[in-house]
Amino acid sequence: MTVRKAIVTAATLILALTAPILSAHAQDQSANVSVRVADAGQPAPDFSGISNWFNSPALSMSGLRGKVVLVDFWTYGCINCVHTLPHVTQLYAKYKDRGLVIVGVHTPEFPFEHSASNVQAALKRHGITYPVAQDNESATWNAYSNRYWPAQYIVDQSGKIVFTHEGEGAYEDIDRTIGKLLNANS
């Protein structure tokens, strides 16, 4: 047996032995990054530690009572976040006149994402006109016990989180939930 054939055989054997483990791990991870309905009655934390507000004066959860709020954690350097932005901006266009407020919470992952001018350029590049809070110290991120970019939290008119989603996707579920809360036809 040649050295090359031995390496290929060993690699094939390792792959065959680890594939079920990797597959189970991937299933576990996809279960964690999915749609989940939040605990009924959990109040939405307020926006804290915000260094800048874009497209809006400073907002608070108490000031948003009576509105449906979509809190969208994102950062402009995250490709998964960038993939969700067209859907979030479409929701804003569809429901903003019916009582939906979207608050993008830009929580940086990398040092260059802390720059207000970089965030402003990203808002322009992606056509984001809804309010965006710059959470450079991750205070709001931590208040929500958030773990992923992107992540969406839907808050009902009484200020309670009623739906969460981590990662890309679930666009129809998010739309449907907002529509039901607003008593609007999706």
N, CA, C and O of each residue as an XYZ file, in Angstrom:
744
protein
N       0.847     -1.168      0.000
C       0.000      0.000      0.000
C       0.899      1.241      0.000
O       1.860      1.328      0.765
N       0.568      2.195     -0.872
C       1.361      3.416     -0.943
C       0.962      4.350      0.200
O      -0.099      4.204      0.808
N       1.834      5.302      0.468
C       1.558      6.275      1.526
C       0.294      7.074      1.187
O      -0.543      7.332      2.053
N       0.174      7.456     -0.072
C      -0.997      8.242     -0.491
C      -2.287      7.449     -0.279
O      -3.274      7.988      0.221
N      -2.280      6.167     -0.660
C      -3.459      5.331     -0.498
C      -3.776      5.135      0.978
O      -4.947      5.096      1.354
N      -2.767      5.012      1.809
C      -2.967      4.858      3.247
C      -3.602      6.116      3.840
O      -4.476      6.022      4.701
N      -3.170      7.280      3.389
C      -3.730      8.547      3.885
C      -5.183      8.674      3.461
O      -6.030      9.053      4.269
N      -5.483      8.366      2.209
C      -6.856      8.433      1.719
C      -7.742      7.453      2.477
O      -8.869      7.792      2.840
N      -7.251      6.248      2.718
C      -8.008      5.244      3.463
C      -8.272      5.719      4.886
O      -9.386      5.584      5.392
N      -7.251      6.273      5.530
C      -7.404      6.770      6.898
C      -8.397      7.925      6.943
O      -9.241      7.978      7.838
N      -8.307      8.846      5.994
C      -9.221      9.986      5.953
C     -10.657      9.518      5.741
O     -11.578     10.030      6.378
N     -10.851      8.557      4.857
C     -12.176      8.011      4.599
C     -12.735      7.355      5.854
O     -13.909      7.528      6.179
N     -11.893      6.602      6.558
C     -12.313      5.944      7.787
C     -12.695      6.965      8.854
O     -13.713      6.809      9.529
N     -11.888      8.000      9.007
C     -12.188      9.048      9.989
C     -13.505      9.734      9.653
O     -14.329      9.970     10.537
N     -13.704     10.053      8.381
C     -14.949     10.687      7.954
C     -16.149      9.787      8.220
O     -17.186     10.252      8.693
N     -16.009      8.510      7.920
C     -17.104      7.563      8.128
C     -17.450      7.442      9.612
O     -18.619      7.303      9.970
N     -16.441      7.495     10.464
C     -16.682      7.369     11.898
C     -17.244      8.645     12.528
O     -18.022      8.578     13.480
N     -16.853      9.800     12.002
C     -17.288     11.063     12.603
C     -18.543     11.646     11.972
O     -19.158     12.536     12.559
N     -18.943     11.179     10.805
C     -20.111     11.740     10.125
C     -21.374     11.686     10.985
O     -22.089     12.685     11.063
N     -21.676     10.554     11.636
C     -22.876     10.546     12.477
C     -22.793     11.543     13.639
O     -23.800     12.146     14.010
N     -21.621     11.714     14.201
C     -21.443     12.668     15.299
C     -21.639     14.081     14.792
O     -22.343     14.876     15.414
N     -21.014     14.403     13.650
C     -21.151     15.745     13.076
C     -22.592     16.026     12.684
O     -23.086     17.137     12.875
N     -23.261     15.029     12.141
C     -24.653     15.199     11.746
C     -25.533     15.476     12.959
O     -26.393     16.355     12.914
N     -25.324     14.731     14.041
C     -26.101     14.946     15.264
C     -25.823     16.330     15.826
O     -26.741     17.009     16.285
N     -24.557     16.755     15.795
C     -24.199     18.084     16.282
C     -24.878     19.165     15.440
O     -25.386     20.148     15.980
N     -24.886     18.983     14.131
C     -25.527     19.960     13.246
C     -27.024     20.035     13.533
O     -27.605     21.121     13.522
N     -27.656     18.878     13.793
C     -29.080     18.883     14.114
C     -29.321     19.602     15.435
O     -30.281     20.362     15.565
N     -28.444     19.363     16.424
C     -28.572     20.059     17.699
C     -28.439     21.558     17.494
O     -29.208     22.330     18.067
N     -27.465     21.985     16.678
C     -27.261     23.407     16.445
C     -28.445     24.011     15.720
O     -28.861     25.122     16.048
N     -29.005     23.304     14.733
C     -30.149     23.860     14.025
C     -31.358     23.945     14.941
O     -32.221     24.804     14.757
N     -31.425     23.059     15.927
C     -32.518     23.146     16.891
C     -32.354     24.388     17.761
O     -33.344     25.003     18.158
N     -31.112     24.758     18.059
C     -30.862     25.945     18.871
C     -31.091     27.227     18.093
O     -31.528     28.224     18.667
N     -30.810     27.223     16.809
C     -30.973     28.415     15.983
C     -32.253     28.218     15.187
O     -32.226     27.809     14.026
N     -33.364     28.516     15.827
C     -34.645     28.258     15.190
C     -35.699     29.174     15.786
O     -35.410     30.075     16.574
N     -36.906     28.911     15.387
C     -38.038     29.673     15.918
C     -38.378     29.115     17.287
O     -38.413     27.899     17.482
N     -38.625     29.996     18.223
C     -39.121     29.554     19.516
C     -40.059     30.626     20.050
O     -39.825     31.821     19.868
N     -41.095     30.194     20.694
C     -42.031     31.135     21.293
C     -41.522     31.433     22.689
O     -41.267     30.523     23.478
N     -41.377     32.702     22.985
C     -40.837     33.112     24.280
C     -41.813     32.768     25.398
O     -43.001     32.548     25.163
N     -41.288     32.727     26.613
C     -42.138     32.506     27.773
C     -43.219     33.577     27.820
O     -42.937     34.771     27.711
N     -44.441     33.137     27.984
C     -45.558     34.090     28.055
C     -45.341     35.034     29.227
O     -45.012     34.607     30.334
N     -45.525     36.299     28.973
C     -45.434     37.286     30.027
C     -44.051     37.841     30.288
O     -43.906     38.699     31.159
N     -43.026     37.395     29.575
C     -41.679     37.913     29.801
C     -41.588     39.333     29.262
O     -41.735     39.543     28.058
N     -41.346     40.317     30.136
C     -41.253     41.699     29.639
C     -39.979     41.910     28.822
O     -38.926     41.351     29.128
N     -40.098     42.717     27.796
C     -38.933     43.037     26.962
C     -38.029     43.997     27.726
O     -38.504     45.003     28.252
N     -36.738     43.702     27.794
C     -35.809     44.638     28.441
C     -35.749     45.949     27.673
O     -36.027     46.000     26.475
N     -35.383     47.001     28.379
C     -35.250     48.304     27.740
C     -33.927     48.374     26.987
O     -33.040     47.544     27.185
N     -33.809     49.360     26.135
C     -32.568     49.609     25.405
C     -31.620     50.300     26.374
O     -31.934     51.367     26.901
N     -30.468     49.698     26.610
C     -29.527     50.285     27.568
C     -28.129     50.324     26.962
O     -27.788     49.520     26.094
N     -27.329     51.274     27.437
C     -25.953     51.391     26.973
C     -25.819     51.779     25.512
O     -24.802     51.478     24.887
N     -26.808     52.430     24.962
C     -26.795     52.792     23.541
C     -25.924     54.030     23.349
O     -26.136     55.059     23.991
N     -24.934     53.915     22.450
C     -24.023     55.043     22.216
C     -24.566     56.016     21.169
O     -24.256     57.206     21.225
N     -25.357     55.542     20.229
C     -25.940     56.390     19.184
C     -27.284     55.832     18.759
O     -27.511     54.622     18.783
N     -28.170     56.738     18.370
C     -29.420     56.361     17.723
C     -29.399     56.929     16.311
O     -29.031     58.085     16.101
N     -29.795     56.108     15.349
C     -29.881     56.529     13.956
C     -31.345     56.482     13.531
O     -32.097     55.612     13.971
N     -31.740     57.403     12.691
C     -33.090     57.468     12.114
C     -34.184     57.726     13.145
O     -35.365     57.577     12.832
N     -33.817     58.108     14.363
C     -34.808     58.293     15.412
C     -34.153     58.928     16.632
O     -32.952     58.771     16.851
N     -34.944     59.644     17.424
C     -34.440     59.991     18.757
C     -34.402     58.717     19.605
O     -34.912     57.679     19.184
N     -33.813     58.787     20.773
C     -33.734     57.625     21.665
C     -35.133     57.082     21.956
O     -36.077     57.840     22.178
N     -35.242     55.769     21.949
C     -36.509     55.092     22.214
C     -36.402     54.287     23.506
O     -35.308     53.939     23.949
N     -37.548     54.002     24.095
C     -37.605     53.135     25.273
C     -38.780     52.187     25.103
O     -39.730     52.486     24.379
N     -38.714     51.065     25.760
C     -39.817     50.113     25.679
C     -41.088     50.704     26.278
O     -42.179     50.472     25.758
N     -40.963     51.460     27.359
C     -42.178     52.053     27.942
C     -42.792     53.065     26.973
O     -44.014     53.190     26.907
N     -41.969     53.776     26.233
C     -42.474     54.724     25.251
C     -43.087     54.062     24.025
O     -43.809     54.704     23.262
N     -42.801     52.785     23.839
C     -43.331     52.039     22.688
C     -44.566     51.209     23.040
O     -45.084     50.483     22.190
N     -45.045     51.308     24.289
C     -46.251     50.571     24.676
C     -47.379     50.941     23.731
O     -47.521     52.097     23.334
N     -48.177     49.949     23.378
C     -49.266     50.158     22.431
C     -48.862     49.851     20.998
O     -49.713     49.775     20.112
N     -47.575     49.676     20.770
C     -47.048     49.333     19.451
C     -46.560     47.885     19.473
O     -46.240     47.341     20.530
N     -46.508     47.280     18.301
C     -45.816     46.003     18.136
C     -44.392     46.365     17.757
O     -44.170     47.186     16.868
N     -43.425     45.752     18.432
C     -42.021     46.094     18.223
C     -41.257     44.843     17.782
O     -41.360     43.782     18.397
N     -40.496     44.996     16.710
C     -39.558     43.958     16.294
C     -38.170     44.468     16.642
O     -37.693     45.444     16.062
N     -37.522     43.800     17.595
C     -36.145     44.125     17.961
C     -35.262     43.174     17.166
O     -35.343     41.956     17.324
N     -34.416     43.745     16.307
C     -33.580     42.962     15.397
C     -32.109     43.184     15.744
O     -31.550     44.242     15.455
N     -31.485     42.177     16.367
C     -30.053     42.253     16.663
C     -29.275     41.882     15.407
O     -29.514     40.844     14.791
N     -28.344     42.750     15.045
C     -27.571     42.539     13.822
C     -26.254     43.287     13.922
O     -26.038     44.076     14.841
N     -25.377     43.026     12.964
C     -24.167     43.801     12.772
C     -23.856     43.777     11.282
O     -24.062     42.764     10.614
N     -23.364     44.884     10.770
C     -23.229     44.991      9.315
C     -22.147     44.094      8.733
O     -22.135     43.864      7.524
N     -21.243     43.584      9.554
C     -20.200     42.692      9.056
C     -20.604     41.226      9.024
O     -19.816     40.379      8.606
N     -21.795     40.922      9.449
C     -22.296     39.540      9.515
C     -23.106     39.237      8.254
O     -24.135     39.868      8.011
N     -22.653     38.287      7.463
C     -23.335     37.972      6.198
C     -24.749     37.449      6.447
O     -25.656     37.729      5.664
N     -24.946     36.698      7.522
C     -26.294     36.210      7.825
C     -27.230     37.372      8.152
O     -28.405     37.355      7.786
N     -26.703     38.374      8.839
C     -27.498     39.576      9.124
C     -27.848     40.297      7.828
O     -28.988     40.719      7.633
N     -26.881     40.433      6.959
C     -27.103     41.109      5.679
C     -28.183     40.378      4.884
O     -28.986     41.012      4.199
N     -28.205     39.051      4.972
C     -29.233     38.280      4.261
C     -30.628     38.562      4.800
O     -31.600     38.486      4.049
N     -30.748     38.888      6.089
C     -32.076     39.132      6.664
C     -32.583     40.554      6.436
O     -33.788     40.798      6.496
N     -31.677     41.490      6.175
C     -32.073     42.902      6.083
C     -33.162     43.187      5.046
O     -34.055     43.983      5.336
N     -33.140     42.585      3.858
C     -34.247     42.856      2.920
C     -35.610     42.448      3.486
O     -36.615     43.110      3.226
N     -35.641     41.374      4.246
C     -36.900     40.918      4.830
C     -37.357     41.866      5.940
O     -38.545     42.170      6.054
N     -36.419     42.325      6.749
C     -36.760     43.256      7.828
C     -37.248     44.584      7.243
O     -38.240     45.143      7.712
N     -36.558     45.083      6.231
C     -36.994     46.352      5.627
C     -38.353     46.199      4.934
O     -39.145     47.142      4.920
N     -38.630     45.027      4.364
C     -39.949     44.784      3.760
C     -41.048     44.775      4.827
O     -42.135     45.309      4.607
N     -40.759     44.164      5.988
C     -41.733     44.183      7.080
C     -42.026     45.613      7.525
O     -43.173     45.971      7.792
N     -40.976     46.420      7.599
C     -41.145     47.817      8.000
C     -42.034     48.555      6.992
O     -42.954     49.275      7.382
N     -41.764     48.380      5.727
C     -42.575     49.039      4.704
C     -44.032     48.569      4.763
O     -44.953     49.363      4.572
N     -44.232     47.296      5.024
C     -45.572     46.713      5.031
C     -46.403     47.140      6.241
O     -47.602     47.386      6.113
N     -45.772     47.229      7.419
C     -46.528     47.393      8.658
C     -46.270     48.686      9.434
O     -46.918     48.910     10.457
N     -45.363     49.534      8.994
C     -45.037     50.721      9.803
C     -46.237     51.639     10.004
O     -46.344     52.288     11.045
N     -47.129     51.706      9.041
C     -48.310     52.564      9.169
C     -49.445     51.888      9.932
O     -50.495     52.493     10.150
N     -49.238     50.644     10.335
C     -50.273     49.898     11.070
C     -49.893     49.707     12.534
O     -50.635     49.069     13.281
N     -48.742     50.250     12.962
C     -48.367     50.164     14.371
C     -47.113     49.371     14.665
O     -46.805     49.131     15.832
N     -46.372     48.952     13.635
C     -45.113     48.235     13.872
C     -43.966     49.223     13.988
O     -43.832     50.137     13.174
N     -43.149     49.032     14.998
C     -41.894     49.756     15.136
C     -40.783     48.715     15.096
O     -40.796     47.752     15.862
N     -39.831     48.912     14.205
C     -38.654     48.049     14.177
C     -37.514     48.831     14.787
O     -37.281     49.989     14.442
N     -36.807     48.188     15.697
C     -35.592     48.761     16.267
C     -34.461     47.793     15.956
O     -34.387     46.693     16.502
N     -33.588     48.232     15.068
C     -32.391     47.454     14.794
C     -31.385     47.750     15.895
O     -31.059     48.911     16.144
N     -30.897     46.717     16.549
C     -29.885     46.903     17.580
C     -28.569     46.417     16.983
O     -28.317     45.216     16.881
N     -27.744     47.373     16.593
C     -26.456     47.053     15.970
C     -25.440     46.800     17.075
O     -24.938     47.729     17.708
N     -25.147     45.519     17.293
C     -24.187     45.123     18.316
C     -22.964     44.578     17.601
O     -23.027     43.497     17.016
N     -21.838     45.310     17.635
C     -20.666     44.920     16.852
C     -20.009     43.639     17.350
O     -19.981     43.332     18.541
N     -19.486     42.917     16.376
C     -18.696     41.723     16.673
C     -17.206     42.051     16.601
O     -16.408     41.498     17.359
N     -16.834     42.949     15.690
C     -15.431     43.289     15.450
C     -15.188     44.762     15.750
O     -16.127     45.556     15.698
N     -13.953     45.148     16.061
C     -13.646     46.540     16.414
C     -14.076     47.566     15.360
O     -14.566     48.637     15.721
N     -13.908     47.268     14.078
C     -14.259     48.250     13.044
C     -15.764     48.514     12.991
O     -16.187     49.526     12.434
N     -16.572     47.629     13.557
C     -18.022     47.801     13.552
C     -18.498     48.765     14.642
O     -19.687     49.073     14.719
N     -17.574     49.243     15.487
C     -17.914     50.218     16.523
C     -18.052     51.633     15.972
O     -18.595     52.504     16.652
N     -17.581     51.875     14.776
C     -17.569     53.207     14.180
C     -18.979     53.643     13.767
O     -19.648     52.973     12.980
N     -19.412     54.780     14.318
C     -20.729     55.312     13.969
C     -20.829     55.621     12.480
O     -21.874     55.397     11.869
N     -19.751     56.132     11.895
C     -19.804     56.452     10.463
C     -19.907     55.180      9.619
O     -20.541     55.193      8.564
N     -19.299     54.094     10.064
C     -19.441     52.823      9.347
C     -20.868     52.290      9.453
O     -21.410     51.759      8.484
N     -21.466     52.430     10.619
C     -22.855     51.992     10.787
C     -23.765     52.844      9.900
O     -24.648     52.318      9.222
N     -23.547     54.155      9.910
C     -24.356     55.057      9.078
C     -24.236     54.695      7.599
O     -25.231     54.707      6.874
N     -23.032     54.375      7.154
C     -22.829     53.975      5.751
C     -23.570     52.672      5.451
O     -24.131     52.513      4.366
N     -23.574     51.738      6.412
C     -24.288     50.471      6.215
C     -25.796     50.706      6.128
O     -26.477     50.066      5.326
N     -26.315     51.613      6.941
C     -27.749     51.928      6.883
C     -28.121     52.459      5.507
O     -29.137     52.070      4.930
N     -27.293     53.342      4.996
C     -27.546     53.905      3.664
C     -27.443     52.820      2.593
O     -28.295     52.727      1.711
N     -26.394     52.000      2.678
C     -26.155     50.939      1.687
C     -27.320     49.955      1.631
O     -27.660     49.462      0.556
N     -27.933     49.666      2.775
C     -29.007     48.668      2.832
C     -30.408     49.286      2.844
O     -31.401     48.568      2.965
N     -30.491     50.607      2.720
C     -31.792     51.264      2.660
C     -32.579     51.167      3.960
O     -33.806     51.069      3.937
N     -31.887     51.192      5.082
C     -32.542     51.065      6.384
C     -32.972     52.449      6.862
O     -32.149     53.342      7.066
N     -34.284     52.600      7.033
C     -34.823     53.878      7.493
C     -35.485     53.764      8.863
O     -35.875     54.780      9.439
N     -35.618     52.559      9.393
C     -36.197     52.384     10.724
C     -35.143     52.714     11.787
O     -33.953     52.775     11.476
N     -35.568     52.927     13.032
C     -34.625     53.275     14.097
C     -33.575     52.187     14.323
O     -33.879     50.994     14.306
N     -32.345     52.624     14.534
C     -31.244     51.707     14.830
C     -30.478     52.245     16.029
O     -30.081     53.410     16.064
N     -30.280     51.371     17.010
C     -29.526     51.693     18.216
C     -28.141     51.071     18.101
O     -28.014     49.893     17.769
N     -27.108     51.854     18.371
C     -25.738     51.351     18.323
C     -25.362     50.885     19.728
O     -25.188     51.691     20.642
N     -25.242     49.575     19.875
C     -25.033     48.907     21.165
C     -23.573     48.470     21.298
O     -23.291     47.279     21.426
N     -22.653     49.425     21.268
C     -21.222     49.098     21.241
C     -20.726     48.321     22.453
O     -19.766     47.558     22.343
N     -21.353     48.499     23.590
C     -20.904     47.811     24.807
C     -21.706     46.539     25.084
O     -21.535     45.907     26.127
N     -22.580     46.168     24.150
C     -23.412     44.958     24.257
C     -24.349     44.969     25.467
O     -24.747     43.907     25.946
N     -24.698     46.138     25.959
C     -25.571     46.211     27.130
C     -26.986     45.720     26.818
O     -27.565     44.964     27.598
N     -27.540     46.145     25.687
C     -28.875     45.677     25.312
C     -28.820     44.201     24.927
O     -29.704     43.429     25.298
N     -27.791     43.809     24.189
C     -27.556     42.399     23.845
C     -27.616     41.544     25.109
O     -28.315     40.531     25.148
N     -26.877     41.958     26.146
C     -26.831     41.201     27.402
C     -28.164     41.242     28.135
O     -28.560     40.249     28.745
N     -28.863     42.373     28.086
C     -30.165     42.472     28.746
C     -31.157     41.464     28.168
O     -32.010     40.945     28.888
N     -31.043     41.190     26.875
C     -31.902     40.205     26.215
C     -31.346     38.786     26.322
O     -31.983     37.837     25.864
N     -30.165     38.635     26.921
C     -29.473     37.333     26.958
C     -29.336     36.779     25.548
O     -29.463     35.575     25.322
N     -29.076     37.669     24.614
C     -28.962     37.266     23.215
C     -27.659     36.506     22.992
O     -26.676     36.730     23.698
N     -27.655     35.602     22.003
C     -26.472     34.801     21.732
C     -26.066     34.776     20.272
O     -24.965     34.330     19.948
N     -26.925     35.243     19.387
C     -26.665     35.065     17.958
C     -26.910     36.344     17.168
O     -27.713     37.194     17.553
N     -26.200     36.452     16.063
C     -26.495     37.435     15.021
C     -27.009     36.640     13.832
O     -26.388     35.630     13.503
N     -28.024     36.988     13.205
C     -29.077     37.895     13.631
C     -30.023     37.203     14.617
O     -30.038     35.977     14.720
N     -30.792     37.989     15.322
C     -31.839     37.472     16.209
C     -32.968     38.492     16.236
O     -32.734     39.699     16.291
N     -34.189     37.986     16.196
C     -35.355     38.852     16.204
C     -36.231     38.518     17.409
O     -36.437     37.352     17.745
N     -36.734     39.562     18.044
C     -37.644     39.449     19.175
C     -38.872     40.277     18.841
O     -38.760     41.468     18.549
N     -40.051     39.651     18.885
C     -41.292     40.378     18.659
C     -41.917     40.655     20.015
O     -42.112     39.756     20.833
N     -42.226     41.938     20.228
C     -42.785     42.413     21.486
C     -44.205     42.878     21.208
O     -44.440     43.648     20.277
N     -45.151     42.412     22.014
C     -46.549     42.804     21.794
C     -46.836     44.195     22.361
O     -45.958     44.845     22.929
N     -48.061     44.625     22.198
C     -48.458     45.976     22.585
C     -48.344     46.227     24.085
O     -48.272     47.380     24.512
N     -48.326     45.177     24.883
C     -48.204     45.348     26.338
C     -46.752     45.291     26.805
O     -46.482     45.383     28.002
N     -45.813     45.140     25.862
C     -44.393     45.149     26.211
C     -43.802     43.791     26.530
O     -42.716     43.708     27.102
N     -44.501     42.728     26.169
C     -44.011     41.377     26.454
C     -43.463     40.714     25.188
O     -44.029     40.862     24.105
N     -42.367     39.990     25.335
C     -41.807     39.229     24.211
C     -42.728     38.045     23.966
O     -43.017     37.272     24.879
N     -43.189     37.908     22.720
C     -44.107     36.822     22.386
C     -43.522     35.857     21.364
O     -44.095     34.796     21.115
N     -42.385     36.215     20.770
C     -41.820     35.374     19.706
C     -40.354     35.739     19.530
O     -39.993     36.916     19.552
N     -39.522     34.737     19.359
C     -38.112     34.993     19.059
C     -37.655     34.069     17.950
O     -38.196     32.982     17.749
N     -36.647     34.531     17.239
C     -36.037     33.723     16.192
C     -34.562     34.062     16.129
O     -34.179     35.231     16.185
N     -33.740     33.039     16.014
C     -32.298     33.227     15.909
C     -31.832     32.694     14.564
O     -32.184     31.580     14.177
N     -31.039     33.488     13.852
C     -30.514     33.069     12.559
C     -31.362     33.588     11.413
O     -32.248     34.424     11.588
N     -31.060     33.064     10.236
C     -31.827     33.434      9.049
C     -33.118     32.628      8.993
O     -33.279     31.632      9.697
N     -34.032     33.081      8.140
C     -35.238     32.311      7.877
C     -36.402     32.682      8.774
O     -36.370     33.688      9.483
N     -37.437     31.842      8.727
C     -38.695     32.024      9.471
C     -39.394     33.323      9.103
O     -40.140     33.880      9.908
N     -39.155     33.806      7.891
C     -39.701     35.089      7.472
C     -41.223     35.085      7.476
O     -41.837     36.070      7.887
N     -41.841     34.001      7.028
C     -43.307     33.921      7.018
C     -43.861     33.869      8.430
O     -44.891     34.480      8.713
N     -43.185     33.142      9.329
C     -43.634     33.073     10.723
C     -43.571     34.444     11.386
O     -44.480     34.825     12.124
N     -42.503     35.176     11.123
C     -42.346     36.519     11.690
C     -43.436     37.433     11.144
O     -44.083     38.154     11.903
N     -43.640     37.405      9.840
C     -44.671     38.228      9.197
C     -46.046     37.884      9.764
O     -46.821     38.775     10.114
N     -46.343     36.601      9.851
C     -47.647     36.151     10.338
C     -47.873     36.602     11.787
O     -48.964     37.052     12.138
N     -46.845     36.480     12.619
C     -46.971     36.869     14.022
C     -47.225     38.367     14.146
O     -48.093     38.789     14.909
N     -46.476     39.164     13.405
C     -46.686     40.617     13.425
C     -48.079     40.951     12.918
O     -48.780     41.769     13.514
N     -48.486     40.320     11.816
C     -49.815     40.567     11.265
C     -50.921     40.252     12.248
O     -51.882     41.011     12.369
N     -50.792     39.117     12.966
C     -51.803     38.761     13.952
C     -51.844     39.779     15.081
O     -52.922     40.177     15.522
N     -50.682     40.199     15.547
C     -50.655     41.174     16.629
C     -51.270     42.508     16.202
O     -51.886     43.202     17.011
N     -51.101     42.853     14.952
C     -51.650     44.117     14.430
C     -53.062     43.945     13.893
O     -53.681     44.912     13.451
N     -53.578     42.716     13.928
C     -54.885     42.409     13.337
C     -54.916     42.838     11.879
O     -55.910     43.373     11.389
N     -53.788     42.586     11.191
C     -53.681     42.962      9.788
C     -53.643     41.691      8.947
O     -53.208     40.637      9.410
N     -54.097     41.805      7.730
C     -54.022     40.672      6.809
C     -52.638     40.607      6.225
O     -52.126     41.596      5.701
N     -52.022     39.428      6.315
C     -50.678     39.257      5.757
C     -50.720     39.052      4.276
O     -49.676     38.892      3.645
